Amino acid sequence: MCILGKDKIVKLIEEFRIIYPYDYHLLDGDGYVLTVKEETTLNYLEHQNLISYEIIFTPSNLVAHLTAKSKFGRMGLSFLNAAKVHSGFIGRLALEIVNLNNDRSPITIKRGDPFMHIEFITREGKPSPYMGPYQFQYLNEEEKQMYIPILRKAFPNYEELAEKWFSSKPPIAPYTT
């Protein structure tokens, strides 16, 4: 296992659209900094899910880990969710946070703020793509369709997987534009 560097990430973005859309300036050498889709204000002790602006796809030979930008931790935000993105996952990431700042004051995260690092790590072994209920999380139909050619390329058994992926109902309402 190894963490992918900037050059490998760029190659995978071009080949498999592992981050979409992406900004070259948000590549940080050993990962990418995800941004926030919508401005959010959290009051003291309030919990919310922030949604990434970017869509993430982890091909079968990768997993990803998330780490918080320390800027927000110093402001008093605590990150609640597990920091793993399974191989084969496609969707926007829901980042669970709570405001625990010492001043008990609201914290605002603006749309487009660089918020969380994502690092891609190689995995070994037989492909075992994510088949859970959060596949295609917060994607509209057009965005799902954009990934079908990529999925066909990434997974030789796409037809079998598609039957499972597209027949399950999402646990949450998909993001619409």
NORCOR-V562319 format. One record per pair of residues at least 4 apart in sequence whose C-alpha atoms are under 6 Angstrom apart, sorted by the first residue. I is the first residue (numbers start at 1). J is the second residue. Records with the same first field share a line. If there is no record, write none. Layout:
I = J  J
This chain:
1 = 122  123
2 = 121  122
3 = 120  121
4 = 8  120
5 = 29  30
6 = 29  30
12 = 16
13 = 17  18  19
16 = 150
18 = 56  57
19 = 55  56
20 = 54  55
21 = 54
26 = 32  33
27 = 31  32
28 = 32
31 = 118  119
32 = 117  118
33 = 114  116  117
34 = 114  115  116
35 = 52  53  112  113  114  115
36 = 52  53  111  112  113
37 = 51  52  53  111
38 = 111
39 = 109  110  111
40 = 108  109
41 = 107  108
42 = 46  106  107
43 = 106
44 = 99  104  105  106
45 = 99  100
46 = 98  99
47 = 97  98
48 = 96  97
49 = 94  95  96
50 = 94  95
51 = 93  94
52 = 92  93
55 = 91  92
56 = 90  91
57 = 89  90
58 = 62  87  88  89
59 = 87  88
60 = 87  88  127
61 = 122  123
62 = 87  121  122  123
63 = 85  86  87  120  121
64 = 84  85  119  120  121
65 = 83  84  118  119
66 = 83  117  118
67 = 116  117
68 = 116
69 = 115  116
72 = 77
73 = 77
76 = 99  100  101
77 = 98  99  100
78 = 97  98
79 = 96  97
80 = 96  97
81 = 96
86 = 130
87 = 129  130
88 = 129  130
89 = 130  135
90 = 135  136
91 = 136  137
92 = 137  138
133 = 170
138 = 174  175
139 = 143  174  175
140 = 175  176
151 = 155
152 = 158
158 = 162
162 = 166
163 = 167
